Amino acid sequence: MPLLTRLIPSPVVVDIRPGALDDLGYVLADERISHSGKLAVAVSGGSGAKLRERIAPSLPGATWYEVGGGTLDDAIRLAGEIKAGHYDAVVGLGGGKIIDCAKFAAARIGLPLVAVPTNLAHDGLCSPVATLDNDAGRGSYGVPNPIAVVIDLDVIREAPVRYVRAGIGDAVSNISAIADWELANRVNGEKIDGLAAAMARQAGEAVLRHPGGIGDNDFLQVLAEALVLSGIAMSVSGDSRPSSGACHEINHAFDLLFPKRAAAHGEQCGLGAAFAMYLRGAHEESVYMAEVLRRHGLPVTPDEIGFTVDEFVRAVEFAPQTRPGRYTILEHLDLTTPQIKDTYADYVKAIGS
C-alpha cells in the first residue's frame, strides 16, 4: 500500500522559551546550520544593538551589519555587503523590518535565514514573504521560509507593549481570513488547502481563547507559536490566503490611503477582522472577538487609532482594490458607502462602547 505524503516547508529549528537567545550559537551548531560560527548578523541600531553586546561573545565568528530601515534599498544594500563574505547563514536580529530585510538579503545571495525576533508584532517572523517599502509604497516579495526561528520570551517581555499586542490582532485575524477563504470556495470554487487552513485557524483560535495576557509567559508562548504556525501555513498553501482576507485588505487600505497615519499592522488587522466577522453575519463571534481584543488593549473602532468614521468607511470601500482577484466578504457584499456606514453603526452598537 503506497504511503502518500507531502513535504511541508518549515524551519529546521523552532526554539521558543525564556533564555533562548543565550543558546543561539549552540543551537545553530547542533542543528548543523553553522558549525564554523561564520554568521552574518543583521541588526537595528536600537534593540538589536543592545542585544549585540549581550550575545556577541557567544558568536565569535559572526560579522555584524547594522540595517538602517525596512526599505527595498536597505535590503539590497545588505545583500551586497554580505555577498563579499563567506557565511553559513544570515541572522536577522530585531523587529519585523530588520527580519524582512535579512530575509530578502539571504534569499538574494542564496543563504539560509535565521529569524531572531525581538517582538511579536506580526506573523512575518516565519512567513515566506518579505514586506519592504519601495518607491511605489510597500511591496511584498516572495522568499524562502527561515531555516530557524529563535524566540527568547525574556526579550519579548522587554519589547514595547504595543508591538506585542499587535501580534495578537494579526493572529486572531486568521479566523476571519479562513472564513473568507471558505466563502471564496463556496461561491467561486476556489481550492482550499485543508492543512494550511487548519494550521492558521487553530493558531488564531489558540490566541483568541487563551485566558492569559501579555505579561504571562504561557500566553506569550502560545502567541509566538501561533505566529510561527501562521507563517508556515502560508508556505504550505503557497500564498497568504490562510492569514489574509478582508481583514488585511482593510489594513492595506489604511496603509495606502493614510501612509503617514497608519497604525501598527496587527492593530489594523484586528479591527478589520472584528468588523469583517460582523459583515458576514457572525455577530456573536464578532462581539466576542472585539471583547478579547479590548481585553488585550487593542483597538476595535477606528477612533481608537486616530481615524474618523468617514475615513474608516473610505478604507473599507477602497479595500478590495488592494488585492485584485482575492474574494472576501467585501467583494461578496459589494456594499455602497451608505451601506458601509449603516453596517458600521450597527457594529458599534453590537460591541458596545
C-alpha positions as CSV (number, residue, x, y, z in Angstrom):
1,M,0.0,0.0,0.0
2,P,1.6,3.3,-1.0
3,L,2.1,5.9,1.7
4,L,1.2,9.3,0.1
5,T,2.8,12.2,1.9
6,R,4.0,15.7,1.1
7,L,6.9,17.7,2.4
8,I,6.0,20.7,4.4
9,P,8.3,23.8,4.1
10,S,9.1,24.6,7.7
11,P,12.1,25.7,9.9
12,V,14.6,23.1,11.0
13,V,14.6,24.7,14.4
14,V,11.8,26.5,16.3
15,D,13.1,27.4,19.8
16,I,10.6,29.4,21.9
17,R,11.4,29.8,25.6
18,P,12.9,32.2,28.1
19,G,16.7,32.5,27.7
20,A,16.7,31.0,24.1
21,L,18.9,33.8,22.8
22,D,21.8,32.7,25.1
23,D,21.9,29.3,23.4
24,L,21.8,30.7,19.8
25,G,25.3,29.7,18.8
26,Y,25.0,26.2,20.3
27,V,21.6,25.6,18.6
28,L,22.9,26.6,15.2
29,A,26.0,24.4,15.6
30,D,24.0,21.5,17.0
31,E,21.5,21.6,14.1
32,R,24.3,21.8,11.5
33,I,23.3,25.2,10.4
34,S,26.6,26.8,11.2
35,H,29.4,24.6,12.7
36,S,32.0,27.3,11.9
37,G,30.1,30.1,13.5
38,K,30.5,32.2,10.4
39,L,27.3,34.2,10.5
40,A,26.2,37.5,9.0
41,V,24.1,39.1,11.7
42,A,21.7,41.9,10.6
43,V,20.7,44.2,13.5
44,S,19.0,47.5,14.0
45,G,20.5,50.5,15.8
46,G,18.0,50.0,18.6
47,S,17.0,46.8,20.3
48,G,19.4,44.7,18.1
49,A,22.4,46.8,19.0
50,K,21.7,46.3,22.7
51,L,21.4,42.6,22.3
52,R,24.6,42.5,20.3
53,E,26.6,43.4,23.4
54,R,24.9,40.5,25.2
55,I,25.4,37.7,22.7
56,A,28.5,38.8,20.6
57,P,30.9,36.9,23.0
58,S,28.9,33.7,22.2
59,L,29.2,34.3,18.4
60,P,32.9,35.0,17.9
61,G,32.8,34.2,14.2
62,A,30.0,36.5,13.4
63,T,30.1,39.7,11.4
64,W,27.6,42.3,12.4
65,Y,25.7,44.5,9.9
66,E,23.6,47.5,11.0
67,V,20.5,47.9,8.9
68,G,19.1,51.4,8.6
69,G,15.4,50.7,7.9
70,G,12.9,48.4,6.2
71,T,13.2,49.5,2.6
72,L,14.0,47.6,-0.6
73,D,17.1,49.6,-0.9
74,D,18.2,48.7,2.6
75,A,17.7,45.0,1.8
76,I,19.6,45.2,-1.5
77,R,22.4,47.1,0.2
78,L,22.6,44.5,3.0
79,A,22.8,41.7,0.4
80,G,25.7,43.4,-1.4
81,E,27.6,43.8,1.9
82,I,27.1,40.2,2.9
83,K,27.9,38.8,-0.5
84,A,31.6,39.8,-0.1
85,G,31.9,37.4,2.9
86,H,31.8,33.6,3.3
87,Y,29.0,32.8,5.7
88,D,27.0,29.8,6.6
89,A,23.8,31.7,7.3
90,V,22.2,35.2,7.8
91,V,20.7,36.0,11.2
92,G,18.0,38.7,11.4
93,L,18.0,40.0,15.0
94,G,15.4,42.7,15.7
95,G,11.9,43.8,14.8
96,G,9.9,43.0,11.6
97,K,11.7,45.5,9.4
98,I,15.1,44.0,10.2
99,I,14.0,40.4,9.7
100,D,12.3,41.3,6.4
101,C,15.5,43.0,5.2
102,A,17.5,39.9,6.3
103,K,15.0,37.6,4.6
104,F,15.3,39.4,1.3
105,A,19.1,39.7,1.5
106,A,19.5,36.0,2.4
107,A,17.3,34.9,-0.5
108,R,19.2,37.2,-2.9
109,I,22.5,35.6,-2.2
110,G,21.3,32.1,-1.6
111,L,21.9,31.7,2.2
112,P,19.6,30.3,4.8
113,L,17.9,32.8,7.2
114,V,17.7,32.5,11.0
115,A,15.0,34.7,12.4
116,V,15.5,36.1,15.9
117,P,12.6,38.5,16.5
118,T,12.7,40.9,19.4
119,N,8.9,41.4,19.4
120,L,5.8,39.5,18.3
121,A,4.2,42.3,16.2
122,H,3.1,40.0,13.3
123,D,3.4,36.6,11.6
124,G,6.1,37.8,9.2
125,L,8.7,36.4,11.6
126,C,8.3,32.9,9.9
127,S,6.4,33.7,6.7
128,P,7.7,33.2,3.1
129,V,7.2,36.9,2.5
130,A,9.4,40.0,3.0
131,T,7.5,43.3,3.2
132,L,9.6,46.2,2.2
133,D,9.0,49.9,1.4
134,N,9.8,50.9,-2.2
135,D,9.3,53.9,-4.5
136,A,5.7,52.8,-5.1
137,G,4.8,52.5,-1.4
138,R,5.1,49.0,0.0
139,G,5.8,45.7,-1.7
140,S,5.6,42.0,-0.7
141,Y,8.5,39.8,-2.0
142,G,8.5,36.0,-2.0
143,V,11.4,34.5,-0.1
144,P,12.2,31.1,1.5
145,N,11.0,30.3,5.0
146,P,13.6,30.9,7.7
147,I,15.6,27.8,8.4
148,A,15.4,28.5,12.1
149,V,13.3,30.7,14.4
150,V,14.6,31.5,17.9
151,I,12.3,33.5,20.2
152,D,13.5,34.4,23.6
153,L,10.5,35.2,25.8
154,D,12.6,37.2,28.2
155,V,13.5,39.5,25.2
156,I,9.9,39.7,24.1
157,R,8.8,40.8,27.5
158,E,11.1,43.8,27.2
159,A,9.6,44.9,23.9
160,P,7.2,47.8,23.6
161,V,3.8,46.5,24.7
162,R,2.1,47.9,21.7
163,Y,4.0,45.8,19.3
164,V,3.4,42.6,21.2
165,R,-0.3,43.5,21.3
166,A,-0.3,44.0,17.6
167,G,0.7,40.3,17.2
168,I,-2.5,39.3,18.9
169,G,-4.5,41.2,16.4
170,D,-2.6,39.6,13.5
171,A,-3.0,36.1,14.9
172,V,-6.7,36.5,15.7
173,S,-7.4,37.8,12.2
174,N,-6.6,34.3,10.8
175,I,-10.2,33.3,11.9
176,S,-11.7,36.0,9.6
177,A,-9.2,35.2,6.8
178,I,-10.2,31.5,6.8
179,A,-13.9,32.4,6.8
180,D,-13.2,34.5,3.6
181,W,-11.3,31.5,2.1
182,E,-14.2,29.3,2.7
183,L,-16.6,31.9,1.2
184,A,-14.4,32.0,-1.9
185,N,-14.6,28.2,-2.1
186,R,-18.4,28.2,-1.9
187,V,-19.0,31.0,-4.3
188,N,-16.2,30.7,-6.8
189,G,-14.9,27.1,-6.3
190,E,-11.5,28.4,-5.1
191,K,-9.5,25.5,-3.8
192,I,-8.8,25.4,-0.1
193,D,-5.6,23.7,1.3
194,G,-7.1,22.0,4.3
195,L,-3.8,21.6,6.1
196,A,-2.9,25.3,5.7
197,A,-6.4,26.3,6.8
198,A,-6.4,24.1,9.9
199,M,-3.0,25.4,11.0
200,A,-4.0,29.0,10.6
201,R,-7.4,28.6,12.1
202,Q,-6.1,26.8,15.2
203,A,-3.3,29.3,15.6
204,G,-5.9,32.1,15.7
205,E,-8.3,30.2,18.0
206,A,-5.5,29.4,20.4
207,V,-4.7,33.1,20.9
208,L,-8.4,34.1,20.9
209,R,-9.4,31.6,23.6
210,H,-6.4,31.9,25.9
211,P,-7.3,33.5,29.2
212,G,-3.8,34.9,29.8
213,G,-2.3,38.2,28.9
214,I,1.0,39.7,27.6
215,G,2.5,39.7,31.0
216,D,2.2,35.9,31.2
217,N,4.9,33.7,29.7
218,D,2.3,30.9,28.9
219,F,0.3,33.4,26.8
220,L,3.4,34.7,25.1
221,Q,4.4,31.1,24.3
222,V,1.0,30.5,22.7
223,L,1.2,33.8,20.7
224,A,4.7,33.1,19.5
225,E,3.7,29.6,18.4
226,A,0.6,30.9,16.7
227,L,2.6,33.4,14.6
228,V,5.1,30.8,13.6
229,L,2.3,28.4,12.6
230,S,0.6,31.2,10.6
231,G,3.8,31.7,8.6
232,I,4.2,28.0,7.9
233,A,0.5,27.8,6.9
234,M,1.3,30.4,4.2
235,S,4.2,28.3,2.9
236,V,2.0,25.2,2.8
237,S,-0.7,26.9,0.8
238,G,1.8,28.8,-1.4
239,D,0.2,32.2,-0.8
240,S,-1.0,34.4,2.0
241,R,-4.6,33.1,1.9
242,P,-4.6,31.4,5.3
243,S,-3.8,34.6,7.1
244,S,-5.1,37.3,4.8
245,G,-8.7,38.2,3.9
246,A,-10.9,41.2,4.2
247,C,-9.1,42.0,7.5
248,H,-5.8,42.5,5.6
249,E,-7.5,44.3,2.7
250,I,-8.7,46.9,5.2
251,N,-5.3,47.1,6.8
252,H,-3.6,47.7,3.4
253,A,-6.2,50.3,2.6
254,F,-5.3,52.2,5.7
255,D,-1.6,52.0,4.7
256,L,-2.2,53.2,1.2
257,L,-4.8,55.9,1.9
258,F,-3.2,57.3,5.1
259,P,0.5,56.2,4.9
260,K,1.7,58.7,7.5
261,R,-1.0,58.0,10.0
262,A,-1.4,54.2,9.7
263,A,-1.3,52.3,12.9
264,A,0.5,49.0,13.5
265,H,-0.2,46.2,11.1
266,G,-1.8,43.9,13.7
267,E,-3.9,46.7,15.2
268,Q,-5.5,47.4,11.9
269,C,-5.9,43.7,11.1
270,G,-7.6,43.0,14.4
271,L,-10.0,45.8,13.9
272,G,-10.6,44.7,10.3
273,A,-11.2,41.1,11.4
274,A,-13.8,42.1,14.0
275,F,-15.7,44.2,11.5
276,A,-15.4,41.6,8.7
277,M,-16.9,39.0,11.0
278,Y,-19.9,41.3,11.7
279,L,-20.3,41.9,7.9
280,R,-20.6,38.2,7.3
281,G,-23.4,37.9,9.8
282,A,-21.3,36.2,12.5
283,H,-22.4,38.8,15.1
284,E,-21.7,36.8,18.2
285,E,-18.2,35.9,17.0
286,S,-17.6,39.5,16.1
287,V,-18.6,40.7,19.6
288,Y,-16.5,38.0,21.3
289,M,-13.5,38.9,19.1
290,A,-13.9,42.6,19.9
291,E,-14.1,41.8,23.7
292,V,-10.9,39.8,23.5
293,L,-9.1,42.5,21.5
294,R,-10.2,45.1,24.0
295,R,-9.0,42.9,26.9
296,H,-5.6,43.0,25.4
297,G,-5.7,46.7,24.8
298,L,-6.2,46.6,21.1
299,P,-8.5,48.9,19.1
300,V,-11.9,47.8,17.9
301,T,-13.1,51.1,16.5
302,P,-11.2,53.5,14.1
303,D,-11.2,56.4,16.6
304,E,-9.0,54.3,18.9
305,I,-6.2,54.5,16.3
306,G,-6.9,58.1,15.2
307,F,-9.3,57.7,12.3
308,T,-12.8,59.1,11.8
309,V,-15.8,57.0,10.9
310,D,-15.8,58.5,7.4
311,E,-12.1,57.6,7.0
312,F,-12.8,54.1,8.1
313,V,-15.7,53.8,5.7
314,R,-13.4,55.1,2.9
315,A,-10.8,52.4,3.8
316,V,-13.4,49.6,3.7
317,E,-14.7,50.9,0.4
318,F,-11.2,51.0,-1.1
319,A,-10.0,47.8,0.5
320,P,-10.9,45.4,-2.4
321,Q,-8.6,47.3,-4.7
322,T,-5.6,46.4,-2.6
323,R,-5.8,42.7,-3.5
324,P,-7.2,42.3,-7.0
325,G,-8.5,38.8,-7.6
326,R,-8.9,38.0,-3.9
327,Y,-12.5,37.2,-3.0
328,T,-13.6,38.1,0.5
329,I,-16.8,39.2,2.3
330,L,-16.1,42.7,1.0
331,E,-16.2,41.7,-2.7
332,H,-19.1,39.4,-2.0
333,L,-21.3,42.1,-0.5
334,D,-20.0,44.9,-2.7
335,L,-21.5,47.5,-0.3
336,T,-22.2,51.1,-1.2
337,T,-20.9,53.9,1.0
338,P,-24.2,54.4,2.8
339,Q,-24.5,50.6,3.4
340,I,-21.0,50.5,4.9
341,K,-21.9,53.4,7.2
342,D,-25.1,51.8,8.4
343,T,-23.4,48.4,9.0
344,Y,-20.6,50.1,10.9
345,A,-23.2,51.9,13.1
346,D,-24.8,48.5,13.8
347,Y,-21.4,47.0,14.6
348,V,-20.6,49.7,17.1
349,K,-23.9,49.2,18.9
350,A,-23.3,45.4,19.0
351,I,-19.8,45.6,20.5
352,G,-20.8,48.4,23.0
353,S,-18.7,51.4,24.0
